[in-house]
């Protein structure tokens, strides 16, 4: 009888463990929570599909293969009004990706520069940067976009009186910035393959040089060898292939330029506005990251005879990156999502194409918004994944 009681007390029932076993209780709560979340979304989606079917609309993406019947002012791939809606969505996707990537690059460069100047001992530079940051951060980004667009459209001349640069190969007008368009011949694939090989060699050589330095102390000129592999090797292949590249120059015909490559004022305005707006936030992130590093690091570098500019680039910034990168990721996400404001100035991004004109023409609200939401979610997840990977690479390694 005593053995039976001991066995019962040592093996409590599942119901008892659900309340008093911390690990099992935690897992159970998580499972129940996820089940409720999936049930909620299933209810919402099912309810939406049922209501759509009740009014005779259903839930289908077949409209993507119908003719779009509208033009897009900036396309990087072939497109016309007879193209299907899915191609219009691809054009909008590329335009969104273009302004997001270009904005991230420019805002990072300007933001880091402003962040360093914000800590300058020069009173005038410090105050000018401070005023710029405070002004930009406290004005809504939509107003910046409208302001820059108005300046670009109303300041630049009409095509007939276009401003010329670089010996008449670049034309600045209020209808766009026209430059020569590169036309690639089939042999250009050899140059592209040479570039990919150069990049692969650079990645391998960087790891090899580090192993040699750790083992023997010998230092290879990694920078110059990498530049030779990435730039010089493709250039040599380019000339050996017979210069497989021609340029199509823009020409004024009638009231506007024809041919060449054009950057629309809507893109330029959106790119500059988003970049300069986000750069103000990045500048404060950089300033905080630099100030988080002990001043003793600077004093130690000066004691070794390192110049102030080299101290900032070689000692302070590398250590500050582990503080800068996490909030920097949020700014990259913001600039990508803020690109949806492009619809205010007529830039045809994913919101204006599939989420705007296509939606109004087809009446497929749920389907169009599903596509737009999925695209922005994918962009955000990719940026977050890349920044998390980069953050792990930049973290301090303890020995």
Secondary structure, DSSP 8 states (H G I E B T S, - for coil): -HHHHHHHHHS--HHHHHHH-HHHHHHHHHHHHHHHHHHHHHHHHHHHHHHHHHTT-----GGGGSB-----S--SS---TTSBHHHHHHHHHHHHHHHHHHHHHHHHHHHHHHHHHTT-S-HHHHHHHHHHHHHHHTS-HHHHHHHHHHHHHHHS--GGG-EEETTTTEEEETTEEEE-EEEE-TTHHHHHHHHHHHHHHHHHHHHHHHHHHHHH-----HHHHHHIIIIIHHHHHHHHTT--EEEE--EEETTEEESSEEE-HHHHHHHHHHHHHHHHHHHHHHHHHHHTS-HHHHHHHHHTT--HHHHIIIIIHHHHHHHHHHHHHHHHHHHHHHGGGGGGTT---TTTIIIIIHHHHH--HHHHHHHHHHHHHHHHHHHHHHHHHHHHHHS----
